[in-house]
Amino acid sequence: MPGDYVSFSAAWFTLSLINAGLAQGKGRSGLQWWFISLIVGPFATLLIVAWPALATGQPDFPPGKMSRNQAVVLGAIVLLVMFAIFGLAN
């Protein structure tokens, strides 16, 4: 069904944005990981989470910034909401 492709594509694109944020949080290039995530999707998430963060000489969580756990929880909530919206639309 065409509607299934739309919801799958929206979830894949959203995951790529979440991966870009996770990569930036670990000191890596968000843009590069966004492109990688568009191609390999969930496998990029596994790589980003499994690889250690790059040493930047800055504190892990400067004031006013979102921690990695908060970003993951927020990303999961966004995905669940999207799945609920697209699931109800069908």
Backbone bond lengths (Angstrom), bond angles and torsions (degrees), N, CA, C in turn:
res aa  C-N    CA-C-N  psi(-1)  N-CA   C-N-CA  omega(-1)  CA-C   N-CA-C  phi
1 M - - - 1.443 - - 1.529 109.68 -
2 P 1.309 117.63 140.65 1.464 120.58 179.35 1.522 113.61 -62.37
3 G 1.307 118.47 -33.71 1.457 121.31 179.68 1.517 112.58 -63.84
4 D 1.339 116.24 -32.70 1.461 120.14 178.38 1.520 111.17 -65.44
5 Y 1.334 116.68 -37.80 1.460 120.16 179.54 1.527 110.86 -66.72
6 V 1.321 116.40 -36.13 1.466 120.29 -179.97 1.519 110.41 -66.11
7 S 1.318 118.28 -47.07 1.463 120.59 -178.98 1.527 111.12 -67.60
8 F 1.337 117.30 -37.98 1.461 120.58 177.59 1.523 110.17 -65.01
9 S 1.318 117.40 -42.23 1.461 121.40 179.39 1.523 111.36 -65.59
10 A 1.318 117.09 -39.36 1.471 120.60 178.89 1.528 110.29 -65.43
11 A 1.314 117.50 -41.02 1.465 120.84 178.69 1.527 110.61 -66.57
12 W 1.328 117.43 -40.92 1.466 121.75 179.80 1.528 109.70 -63.96
13 F 1.324 117.17 -43.72 1.469 121.56 179.46 1.526 110.74 -65.08
14 T 1.324 116.96 -41.78 1.464 120.82 178.53 1.526 110.46 -63.33
15 L 1.319 117.17 -41.68 1.456 120.75 177.18 1.525 110.90 -61.31
16 S 1.327 117.35 -37.76 1.465 119.77 178.99 1.528 111.03 -64.72
17 L 1.322 117.67 -36.74 1.468 120.47 176.96 1.525 111.24 -68.39
18 I 1.316 116.30 -40.19 1.464 120.40 177.22 1.525 110.07 -62.96
19 N 1.324 116.71 -42.50 1.461 120.75 178.32 1.520 111.50 -61.72
20 A 1.324 117.69 -38.56 1.464 120.79 178.26 1.526 110.13 -61.98
21 G 1.315 116.85 -41.53 1.462 120.31 177.58 1.520 112.28 -66.03
22 L 1.328 116.40 -41.52 1.461 119.86 177.42 1.525 110.93 -62.63
23 A 1.324 116.57 -42.24 1.467 120.36 179.78 1.523 111.00 -63.09
24 Q 1.320 117.49 -42.65 1.460 120.55 178.35 1.524 110.34 -63.23
25 G 1.301 117.06 -37.12 1.454 120.71 178.23 1.520 112.77 -64.63
26 K 1.332 116.34 -23.44 1.462 120.64 178.38 1.526 112.03 -99.23
27 G 1.329 116.88 12.15 1.458 120.47 176.52 1.520 114.42 82.13
28 R 1.300 117.77 16.47 1.473 121.77 179.58 1.519 109.66 -106.24
29 S 1.318 116.54 169.36 1.456 121.53 -177.78 1.533 110.67 -74.14
30 G 1.319 116.28 118.46 1.453 120.43 179.07 1.516 112.54 -65.98
31 L 1.339 116.97 -38.62 1.465 121.02 -179.15 1.521 111.50 -65.09
32 Q 1.321 117.26 -44.30 1.467 120.13 178.99 1.531 110.96 -63.27
33 W 1.331 116.14 -43.77 1.460 118.87 -179.67 1.521 111.88 -70.64
34 W 1.317 117.70 -25.97 1.458 119.85 175.27 1.525 109.76 -65.72
35 F 1.350 116.68 -45.26 1.467 120.08 177.70 1.523 111.35 -63.70
36 I 1.334 116.79 -43.16 1.463 120.40 178.66 1.533 109.77 -61.37
37 S 1.322 116.38 -41.18 1.465 120.62 -178.20 1.520 112.38 -66.99
38 L 1.323 117.58 -31.05 1.461 119.70 176.59 1.521 110.93 -63.27
39 I 1.330 116.01 -29.37 1.462 120.16 -177.37 1.524 111.81 -88.63
40 V 1.340 116.99 -49.12 1.463 119.57 -172.76 1.525 114.27 -107.16
41 G 1.322 118.35 -5.89 1.463 123.46 172.82 1.511 116.38 54.05
42 P 1.335 117.94 -118.30 1.463 121.76 -174.63 1.529 113.60 -61.23
43 F 1.321 117.84 -25.98 1.462 119.80 178.07 1.524 110.86 -66.58
44 A 1.330 116.72 -33.02 1.467 120.55 175.63 1.523 109.94 -66.13
45 T 1.324 117.69 -37.50 1.460 120.79 177.20 1.524 109.84 -60.70
46 L 1.305 116.70 -44.60 1.458 120.90 178.73 1.524 111.03 -59.90
47 L 1.329 117.42 -43.69 1.463 120.88 179.94 1.523 111.47 -65.12
48 I 1.316 116.55 -43.99 1.466 120.16 -178.49 1.528 110.45 -62.70
49 V 1.318 116.52 -42.98 1.460 119.96 -177.87 1.530 110.87 -72.40
50 A 1.322 118.27 -36.36 1.465 121.56 -175.98 1.525 112.79 -76.16
51 W 1.327 117.91 -37.07 1.465 120.11 -178.05 1.520 110.32 -74.74
52 P 1.332 116.52 142.16 1.466 118.93 178.46 1.526 111.14 -70.23
53 A 1.323 114.66 157.72 1.463 120.44 179.10 1.528 109.61 -69.45
54 L 1.328 115.64 150.90 1.453 120.31 174.90 1.519 109.21 -74.97
55 A 1.319 116.65 143.13 1.465 120.75 178.47 1.523 108.59 -74.49
56 T 1.328 116.69 119.22 1.463 120.87 -178.52 1.513 112.47 -111.89
57 G 1.329 117.77 -9.29 1.446 120.65 -178.13 1.518 113.39 78.33
58 Q 1.321 116.78 4.20 1.453 121.86 178.80 1.521 108.47 -106.42
59 P 1.335 116.78 158.53 1.469 117.81 176.02 1.520 110.65 -61.09
60 D 1.320 115.84 152.47 1.471 120.37 -178.09 1.519 112.44 -58.59
61 F 1.323 117.37 -44.50 1.451 120.49 -176.45 1.526 109.26 -132.83
62 P 1.346 117.12 86.92 1.458 118.64 178.57 1.532 110.63 -62.09
63 P 1.326 117.55 154.79 1.468 119.85 -179.94 1.522 111.97 -57.00
64 G 1.307 116.17 138.45 1.458 121.12 178.56 1.514 114.15 85.57
65 K 1.313 117.57 -1.36 1.468 120.91 179.03 1.523 109.53 -103.94
66 M 1.316 115.27 154.35 1.453 121.25 -179.96 1.528 109.10 -83.61
67 S 1.320 116.98 135.53 1.461 120.19 176.83 1.532 109.21 -75.21
68 R 1.317 115.80 165.63 1.456 120.51 -179.57 1.526 110.71 -62.28
69 N 1.319 117.23 -42.52 1.469 119.84 179.71 1.522 111.26 -62.42
70 Q 1.332 116.71 -40.31 1.455 119.97 178.27 1.528 110.43 -64.38
71 A 1.336 116.73 -39.60 1.464 120.32 179.40 1.528 111.15 -65.01
72 V 1.321 116.55 -40.50 1.469 120.11 179.80 1.526 110.54 -65.79
73 V 1.321 117.03 -43.51 1.466 120.76 179.06 1.528 110.36 -63.80
74 L 1.333 116.29 -44.27 1.462 119.84 178.51 1.523 111.20 -62.24
75 G 1.323 117.02 -42.40 1.463 120.75 177.57 1.517 112.07 -62.22
76 A 1.330 116.99 -41.09 1.466 120.31 178.60 1.523 110.97 -64.56
77 I 1.325 116.39 -39.82 1.465 119.74 178.09 1.524 110.57 -63.91
78 V 1.330 116.62 -43.13 1.469 120.24 178.96 1.523 109.95 -60.86
79 L 1.329 117.61 -44.09 1.465 120.32 179.02 1.531 111.61 -63.02
80 L 1.328 117.10 -43.33 1.460 119.68 179.09 1.520 111.90 -62.54
81 V 1.321 116.56 -40.93 1.464 120.12 178.32 1.525 110.00 -64.48
82 M 1.328 116.75 -42.82 1.476 119.16 178.67 1.520 111.52 -62.86
83 F 1.325 116.49 -43.40 1.460 119.29 178.94 1.534 110.56 -63.37
84 A 1.322 116.78 -38.23 1.455 119.97 178.59 1.524 110.91 -65.87
85 I 1.326 116.83 -42.64 1.476 120.58 -179.19 1.514 110.23 -65.41
86 F 1.338 116.67 -48.18 1.463 118.77 -178.39 1.520 111.77 -72.61
87 G 1.325 116.97 -28.36 1.463 119.50 176.66 1.518 111.71 -69.58
88 L 1.346 116.93 -36.92 1.462 120.57 179.10 1.524 111.57 -76.13
89 A 1.330 116.65 -24.11 1.460 120.05 -178.56 1.530 111.40 -71.71
90 N 1.330 116.95 -24.90 1.484 119.88 -177.76 1.459 111.56 -84.08
